[in-house]
Amino acid sequence: MAERDLAQPVRAPTRDTRAPPHDSARLHVSGAATYADDGTEPPGMLHLAFGQSTQAHAAITGIDLSAVRAAPGVVAVYTAADIPGANDVSPVAHDDRLLADGEVLCVGQAVFLVAATSRTAARKAARLGRIDYDARPALLTITDARAAESLIEPTQRMARGDAATALAAAPHSLSGGFDLGGQDHFYLEGQVAVATPGEDGQIHLLSSTQHPSEVQHLVAHMLGLSSADVTVEVRRMGGAFGGKETQAALFAAAAALVAAKTGRPAKFCCDRDDDMTMTGKRHDFRIDYDVGFDAEGHILALQLRLASRCGATVDLSPAINDRAMFHADNSYWLPAVEIVSERLKTHTVSATAFRGFGGPQGMIAIERVLDAVARALGLDPLDVRTANLYRPGRDVTPYGMTVADNIAPDIVARLRQTARYDMRRADVDAFNAANTVLKKGIALTPVKFGISFTSTHLNQAGALVLVYADGSIQINHGGTEMGQGLYVKVAQIVADVFAVPLAQVRITATRTDKVPNTSATAASSGADLNGMAAYHAAMTIRDRLTAFLARSCGCDAAAVAFTPDGVVAGGERISFGQACRKAHIGRISLAATGYYATPDIAYDRAAHHGRPFYYFAYGAAVAEVAIDTLTGEHKVLAVDILHDVGRSLNAAIDLGQIEGGFLQGQGWLTTEELVFDDAGRLLTHSPATYKIPTASDRPRRFAIDLWDGENVEPTIHRSKAVGEPPFMLAISVFSALTAAVAATAPDRRTLPPLDAPATPEAILRAIAGHVAAGPA
């Protein structure tokens, strides 16, 4: 295929193709969209449940499953000894067991597997197993693990300059720290997998997974099969947010094991309480810092310590904590910096991927530092943020990547003006001076988020485009649809190539037997990777059609044009369907695969240096909040967002992602609290005790604008990723809440001791600590 600017559309997409609704929107609202659990169950379907550990850390000294086997409806019961291949459902480290073997590492770990004629029968029977334990010491908290020096890998260090010397020489310095909680994914559709045995030992899996290829490979290894013997299919998920990147493999492998052993189809539809107990969460962190600065608030030195609770196994924690380090600068120049990251092993369910993948934890750290600096100097936090933004001549990150596309200063300046930040801040100050019970806060925080998998080899994708003789088009690619609108964006890209209506493009389920060896739909890269792969496939077919029509019509290839009114070849205009029929009769292939690998990225993890990201996505948000100092309750009053999506592929989808991401981030920092007891049991394992944001938590005024720019890198149509970056815009809410709490003792020059999530209890504790500290 000839070289072309892949960033430019083949034709300028019309208004209609720029913002069509989600391809499943009508099906969603009518209840007609089908998920893994919705298919008609064939005769003989078995339903599954795990027998779970009640201990956080123990040796298994005996198992008596006689009562389980005798329970009504039970067909089979399996332990680790029944697994024919590898007892492993881990993504990298081979340390996640399908079924515990000899020891348990956290409460809720799967010990045995029950297959029964109904879901209720399986769940009831699973509770009848008797497991004898020899309890061992359990490390449950960051403090416990630090004291025991319990790590999943060696502590990592990223540095530039001599932070210690610069800190000692700084005219001003301060120290601080805070605790940052985890978060449950709380996808509306829980973990589901349906396994169907095929001929000659083959297995077909319907799985609610972000990573079909990984499920395929793990199931194959577990059963002692080749990858070609296992097909994984996913049409859509009812939410995922990272929680189905590695976690889905456990349930898919269980279903596949039963299907292979019994020759009957098997379904694992996990109960919500079990799901929340057994699956990984966002990493909770302890963040501590020492910062040196001048009288204008410029950071001169920073020593930052990030400690995360990784849980019982490795999962994706190394990469997640690396990304926390990558984003500890956010949008700011740090001339002398040392970032130390401890990855702590505890006897709790392993933490895993979650929207932002460690970036939010690193980003909130530097925002807290800047709030503390502003408070110490009596300056507006926004002025301190603006003073520290990357600028020409100070535009290299702590890991050595030049920020070549820096639009953060422009976005911050524009939002400051359009959101009337300065006037509103003055109004907030006046309100706080006049009120003792209610206090307000306002904050503007930016986002700079790196786009690419930081494991370089994952930045690749494939696609399959089929054009039929009637002009209809079918596409398949390695990306998965979890509500984020990836499928419709890729369909738009293909429709634009052929200048046909979007309705002419049929989207098909992601399947490992159509596009192999795919990466997870994660790292906000779904549209970047799969969109470009689909574009390449479609262009291959279009080039074939162009050459054929030029020969048929006796004209130059340049005289062939694909337009919304049909295909023009020489002086003749025919419909796209007619062109396809002619090509088929002329024995021209109308099928093609496409492939794309992100260029110009490389990273040396041992040195923590390189270019891990292809580009950055930017944004900024203003949040205004009010707190009740008597109850600790708060309300987000207004939010203004200006976000960078490059040249938007679909503005309606992008706006939805921004709003949803922000609210999920708001939940992480305000209401979503994970509580474990002293035995390592999760107490907040249902909607009754775990509070995600509701419609009433959405600010009454919520203004979102898209930045009017495009990507400097040649991504598909110069667009930018939008899945994860908006999540971190909600850090503005936490900064605003911190300011509101600080207003209870306005003369103090230190930040209140507010931890996240800022629940009413946390706000009351912070108020008490701030007021009790006395005058500065």
N, C-alpha and C positions, 0 to 999 in steps of 0.2 A: 504494500500500500504506500502511495506517495506520501512524503512528509506534508503535514498540514498543521495549522495552529489548532490543537485539540481544544483549546479554551474557547474558541469561537463556535457558536451554533451554526449548523448547516444553513438554517434560515432563522431569522429573528422570530422567536416564539411569540405567538399572539397572546393577548390578555387571557383568553380562555385556557390556553395550555400552560400559562404561567402559574395559575392558582386553581386548578381543578380540585375537587374534594378528594379526600382519601379514597382509594379504590374500594375499600370495604365499608365506607361510611354508611351507606344505605343498609348494608347487611348488619352492621353493628347496631344501629338504632332500631332495626326491625326484629332483631334476635335471630336472624337467618345466617349469620357468620358461624362457620363450624370450626371448632377447636378439637384438640386431640381426644377429648373425652366425649365428643358429641356423636361419633359415628355409631351406626347400628351395631349392637353387639352380636356376634355370631354365636350359634349354639356351642356350648362347652367353654365359653369364656371364663377364665379364672381371674379372681381379684386378689390383690396382694396387700400385705402389711408387714412391717418390721417388728420384731421383738427388740426393744431398745434397752440400752444400759441405763441403770439407775445410779451409777457411780461415776464420778468425775475421773478417777484414776484407780485402776485396780487390775489385779490378775484374775482371770477366770479360772476357778478351781473345779467347777463342775456345772453341767447343764442337764436339766431334766425337762424334756419336751413331751413327755408322755401325755400330759393333760392337753397340750396343744393339739397333738395328733388325734386325740379322741374327741375333740370339740366338734359340734355340729357343723357340717359343711366343709370341713377341712379336707383337702385333697392331698396336699404334700407340705412338708416342712423341710427347710434346707439350712445347713450351717456352712461354715467356711470349708469344711471337708468335702462338700459336694460340688465345689467349683472346679470345672475341668481344666481351666487354664490359669491365668494370672488373677489373683485376688486383689485387684487394683483398679480404682476408678479415679486416680489422681491425674492432673494435667501434666505434671513435670517430674515430680520427685519420687513417684512410685511408693507413696506412704499413706495413701487413702485406701482403706480396705472396703470392699463391698460388704463383707461380713467380718466382724471382729474375730481375731484368731489368737487366743491366749491372753489377751489383755484388752482393756477398754481405756480410751484416752479422754473421753468427755461424756457427760450425761446426754443421752439420746442417741449415742452411737448404735448403729444397726448390729445386732448380735445374731439373730436368726431371721428367716424369711418364711412367711406363711402364705400359702396359696389356697384359696377357698372359693366356694361357689358364689359368694357375695362379698361386697366390701365390708358390710357390717360383721359377717361371720369371721372374716380374716382379722379384723381389728379386735374383736372380742377374744378370739383365740390367742392372738399375740400377747395378750395380757396374762395368759395362764402359764407361761413359761417360768421355770424356776432356775435362776442363775446364781451360783455360789461364787462369792468374790473374796479375794484377799486384798483389802483396801490398802492403797499406797498414798503417800503424801501428794496432795493436789495443789498445783499452782494456779490460782484463779484470776489474779489481778496483775496489772503492770508492776505494782510494787512487789508482789510475791516473786514474779519472774526476774525482776531486776536483782532482788536480793539473792536469788539462787543462780544468777548469771545464766538463765535458761534462754537460749536463742535458737531461732530456726536457721540462721546463717550468721557469719561474723558481722559485727557492727560496721556500717559503711560511713565513709567520710568524703564530702565534697568541699573543696576549699578554693579560694583565690586570695592571694596576698597573705599577710600576717595579721590575722584578726586579733590575736591576743595583744600584740604590740600596738596596733591601731586603737584598740579599746582603751589601753592604759594611757594613751596620749590624747584621747578625745576630751574636749572641754566639758562635756556632759555625758553622763552614763546612767543607766538604770538596769535593773533586773526584774524579771517577772515570769509568770507561767500560769497555765490553766489546763483544765481537763476538758477533753473533747469526746463526746459519746459516739457510739456506733449507730447503726440504723438498719432496720429490717427492710427488705425490698418490698414487701407487701404487694406483690403483683396480684391483680384480681383473679387471674387464672393461676392456680397452684401448680405444683410439680405433677406432671402427667406423662405417662409413657404407655404405649400399647404395642406389644410384640406379637407378631404372627409368624408361625413357622412356615417355611416354604419347602420346596423339594430339595433333596440332596443336602439337607442340613442348613439351608440358607435361612436367614432371619430378616424380616421386614419390621422396621420400628417407626411408628408415629411417635414423635417425641417433641415435647415443648422445650426446645433447646435453642440457644443462640449459636451453638457450635456443633452442627450435625457431623462434621468430619471427625471431630474428637470423640463424640459418642460412638461413631462407627468403629474407629480404631480400638477404643477401649473395650467395646463389646466383643469385637473379633478376638482380641487377645484373651479376654476372659473365657471365651468359649473354645479357644484353640482353633479359630477359623482364620481365613484370610480376610482382608478388608473387602474384597470383591464379593464375599459371601454375605455381607451385612449391608442392607440399604436403610438409610435413615431419611425420613421425610418430615418436613414441617411446613405447613401452609401459613399459619399465623400463630402467634402467642398472645395471650391476654396480659401483656406486660412482662418485663424481664428485668431491665435496669442493671444487668450484670449478674443477677441472681440465677440465671440459667446458662451462664457461660461454662462453668465447671460443675455446678451442683446438679444439673439434670442427669449427668452420667450415672449417678447412684441409682436412680429410679429406673432409667432405661436398662441398665445392666441387670437389675433385679427381674424386670419383666422378661428380658431376653433369656435369662437363666431358666426361668420357669417354662417359657415356651419351648426351649431346647430340650429340657428334661421331660416334659409331659407330652409334647407334640400338640398342645392346645394353645390357643391364643390367650395372652395374659395381659392384664391391665393393672398398672399401679397409678391410682388417683389419690394422691396424698392428702390426708386431712389437714386442715389449716393449722391446728395446734401442733401436730407432728411436724408439719412443714417448717413452722417457725422455730421449733426446738432443734430440728436436725440439720437445717441448712445454714450456711455461712452468712455473715452480716458485713456491713461496712466496718473497717478497722476503727476501734477507738484509740485515742492518742493521749499522751501526756506531752505537753509542749512547754519548754523552758527556754529563756533567752537572756542574753546580756547584750546590750546595745550601746554604742557610743555615737554621739551626734553633736552638731554645732548649734548655735543660737537660732538659726533659721530652720532647724529641723532636718538638715541633710544627714543621712546616715553615713557615718564614717567607718563603723566597724560593727559586725554582728556575729555573735556566736549563738547558734540555734541548735537545740537538742530536741529531736523528735523520737519518741518512744511509742511503739504501737503494740497492741495485743493481737498477735497473729493467730492464736489458737493452737490446736493440738497438732496440726500438720502444716506443710509448707504451702499447699495450694498455689496461689499466684502472689503471695505476699512479697517476695523479692521485687518483682516488677512494680507492684502497687506502692511499696515504700520508696522505690527509686523515683516514681513519678511525684510523690510528695516532695522529695528533694528538688526535682526539676522545677516545681512550681512554688517553692519557698521564696522565690524572688518576685512572683507575680509580674507586675509591670514596672519594677523598680531596679535602679542601678545600685548595686552593693559593691563598693570598691574593695573592701576587705571583709571576707565572709568565710565562716566555717560552719558547715551543716553536718551534724552527726546524727545518724539514724540507727536506732536500736530496733531490731525485729525480734520480739519476745515470744517465746513458746510457752503457752499456758494450756491447762487442761479444761479448755472450753471449746465449743464448736469452732472450727477453723474459720477465720475471717476470709472474705473473698472479694471478688470484683463487685464494685457498685459504681454507678454513674459518677464519672470523674476520676475513678481508679487511683485514689490517693491524692490527686491534684487538689481537691477541696481542703484536705487536712493541711497540706503545705501552704496553700494560699491564705487560709485564715490565720496562719501563724504570723506572716509578715503584716497582715492587716492589723492584727492585735498589737504588734510592735509599734506600728505607726500611730495607732490610737494612743498608746502609752507615751510616745515621744511628744505628740501634740498636747496631751494633758499636762505633761511635765513642764512644757514651755508656755502654756496658756494660749496656744495657737489653735486656729480652726484646723481640724484634722484634714480637711480637703486641701488646705494650703500646704500642709506637710506632705500629703500624697503627691500633689502636683510638683513640689520641689524635688521629689525623688524619682519621678518618672524617667524611664529610658529616654535619652536624647542623642542626637548625633555626637559622636566622640565618646559617649558613655553608653554603649549599646551592645555589650557582650555579656552574656549570661554567665553565672558561676560555673557552668559546665562547658563554656567555650564556644557557644553558638551565637553568631551575630544576629541581632534582631533587625532584619532587613526590611520588614514590612510594618514598622511601628506606627500605628495610628492611634494608640492609646491617648496621647496628649490631645489630639483633635477631638476624639470621642468625649473625653472628660470635659473639655472646654465647652463643647456644644451642649452637652447635657446639663452642665452647670447653668447655662443660660436658659435653655428651653424649659427646664424644670423649675426655674426661678429659685435655685438653691439658696442663694445669699439672702433673699428676702424671707424665705421660709425659715431659714436658720434664725434670723432675727425675731421672727414671730414665735418660734419655739422658745427662745431665750426669754421673751416677754411673758409667755404663758407660764413657764416654770417659775419665774419671779413672782407671779400672782397666785400660784396654786401650790398647796402643800401636799395634798393627797395624790393628785394626778400629776405625772411628770411626762414630758415628751422628749423624744430624741430624733435626730435626723442624721443621715450619713449618706455619702456618695462614695462608692467603691468601684474600682475597675476590675476587669478580668483580662488576662492574657493566657490563653490555653493552647498548649502545643498539640498539633494534630499529626498523628501517626502512631502505630504500634512502636513501642520502644524496643521490642525484639524485632530487629530489622527484617528477618525472614518472613514475618507475618504480613508484611505490606505487599500482598499480591492477591489477585482475584481472577476468576474466570467466569465466562458467560456463554450461553448457547442461545442463538437467535434462529428461529425457524420461520421462513416466509412461505405461506401456502399459495397454491396456484390461483386462489380467488382473491389474493391480496391481504388476507388476514395474517396476523403475525403472532407468534408465540415466543415468549422469552423465559429463560431460566438462568439463574445465576446463583452464586454461593452465598449471597446475603440472605438474612432471615428477617421476616416482618414481625415486629412486636408492638405495632401500633404507631411507630414513628414515621411511617409514610415512605419507607425506602422503596417499596414495590412501585408505588405510583410515580416516584421520581425517576426510577430507571425506565419505566414504561414511557414517560414523557420524553426522555432522551432518545429512545428508539423511534418513537413516533415522529420526533423532529427530524431525524435522519431521512426518513422517507416522506416527510411532509404529509402525513396521514392523520386523521382524527385519532385521539387517544382511545376512543372506543373500539378502534380497529386492532388494538394490541391486547392480547390475552396474557395475563400474568399467571404463572403456574407455580406450584409449590416447590420449595427448595428441596432437592433430592441429591443424595450422594452418588446415585447412578447416572446422573446427568452432568453434573459439574463436580469433579473430584478434588480432594486435597485442599479444601477451602479453609480460610481463616475464620475465626469467630466474628460475628457481627458485633463489633465492640470498638472501643477507642475512637468513637465518633466518625469512623472511616468508611461506613457502609456505602454511602453514595459516592464518595471519592473513588473507591476501589471498584465496586461492582458497576457503578455508572459508567466508568471509563472502559471497563471490560466489555460491557454491553454495546457501548458506542463503537468500539473497534470491530466487534462481530457484525453489527449492523452496517458499518461502513464497508466491510469486506463484501457483503452482499450487494450493497448499492454500487460499488465499483464494478462488480460483475454485471449487474443490470445495465449500467452506463455503457460499458464496453460492448455488450450484446446489442443494445438499442442503436448505438452508433454504427455498428456494422450493418444491422438490419435496415436502417434508414439511410445509409450512405452519407452520414454526416460525421463531423468531428465530435469527439467525446465532450468537448467544451460546449457543444450545442445541445446537450442533453441536460434537462433541468427537472428536478423534482419539486413540484409546487403544490399548494393546497387544492388547486383546481385540476390536478392531474400531472402526468409526466409528459414533458415536451421533448420531442426528438426530431431535430430538423424543423420542418414546418408542421409536423403532426402532433396533436395532443390526444393522449389516451388516458384512461383511468389507470391508477396504480394496479388494480386488479387485472386489467387487460395486459398491462406490461408484464405482470408476473405470469399470466397464462402463456404469453408469447415466449417468455424465457424458459418456462417448463417444456414447452413443445420444442424449443431450440436446444434442449438438453443442457441448461445452465443450472448449476447447483444453487439452491435458494436456502441453504443452511450453512451456518458458520459458527465457529467458536471464536471467542475473543479473550484476550488476556491483558492484564495490566500489572505492572510492578512499580511502586512509587520510586521515583529517581532521587538521586542526590542526598540520600540519608545514610549515615554511618555513625556508630557509637561504640566507644571503647568502655565497656562497663567497669573493667578493672581500674581504669584511670578516672572514671566518671567524666569523660570528656568527649565531645564530638557534636554532631548534628543529629539528634534523635528525631527531630520533627521536620516535616516538609514545610510547614508554615504555622502561623499562630492565628487563632480566632480571638477577636476582641469584643468587649462590651463594657457597659457601665450601668449602674443602677443607683437611683436615689430611693431610700426607704425612710418613711416617717412613721413613728410608732408612739404609742402612749402606754404607760404602765399605771397600775393602781398600787400605790405603795403599802396599802393595808392588806391586800389579798395576794399580791404578786402577779395578778392577771395582766395580760397585755393585749393590745390590739394593733395590728398593722393597718395604719390609716390610709396610706397612699404609697404607690410605687410608680416610678418613672424609669423606663428602660430604653437605652439606645444600644442596639446590638448589631454586630457585624457578621453577616452571613455571606459576604461576597456578593456576586450576582446570583440572587436567589433562584434556585431551580423551581421552587413552588412556595410563594410567599405565605399562602394559607397554612401549609404544613409547617413552615418555619416559625410562624407566629405561635402556632399551637405548641411546638416544642419549647419555645422560649417561656411561654406562660407556665406550661406544665413543669419544666425543669426548675423554674424559680420557686414554684410552690413546693416542690419536693425538697428543694434545698432549705426553704423556710421551715418545713416540718422537721428536717434533721436538726436544725439549730434551735428549735423552740418547743416542740411537743413530743417528739418521738424518743422515748426513753427506754432503753434496754436495762432491765433490772435482773441481776442474778443473785441468788441467795448464797449463804456461806458454804453450801454443799455443791455449788456449781449448777444449780437448776435455774433455767430461765423462767422468771415469774410473769413476764409480760409476753405471753405467747398466744394472744388472741386479740381481736378488736375490742374486747371488754377492757383490756388493760394497756394496750399499745395504741397510741393515739396518732393517726396520720391526719394531715390537714383535711378539713371539710370545706364545703362551699362557703361557710360563714367565716373561714379564716382568710379567704381571698380578700385583699383590700378592696374597698368600695371603689376607689379610683385606681385603675391599673392601666397605665398608658405604655404601650410598646411601639417603638419606631425602629425601622431597619436602617442601618448605616448605608448611605448611598455611594458605595464603592464596590470594587471587585478585587478578587484575589490577585496578588502580584505573581503568583505561581500559576502555571498552565494546568490547573485542575479542570474537571469537566465543566465547560461553560463559565470558567472563572468563579465557580461557586466555592463556598466554605462549609465545613461541617457545622452542625447545629445541635447534635444530640446531647453532649455533655457541657459545653461552656456555659449555657444559661443557668445551670445548677448553682454555679459559684457566684452568680449575681446576688443570691440571697444572703451572702456574707454582709451585705449592706444592712439587712435586718438585725443581725447580731451586733454590728457596730452601733446601730441606732439604739438598740436596747441597752447596750453598755453606756451610751451617752445619757439615756434617760435615768438609769440607775445612778450615774455620777451626779446628776442634777439634785439628788437628795442631800448632797454635801458639796455644794458647788465650789467651795474654796479649796478643797483638797486637790493636790497636784498629782495624785496617783489614780490609777484606774481602779474601779471597784472589782472585787474578786468574783466576777461572774463566769461560771462555767457553762458549757453547752452540753445538752440542750437547756435553753433558758426557760425551764418550766416555772410555774408559780413558786414552787419551793426554792428553786435555784435563785430566782429574782429576790425573794425575801431574804435568803442567806446573804446574797451580795449586798443588799441594802444594809442589812445589819452589820456586815463586816466593814462596809464603806463608812457608815456613820460612826461606828464604834472606834474606828482608827483615829478619830480626832483630827484636829486641824493639821494641815501640812506644815 
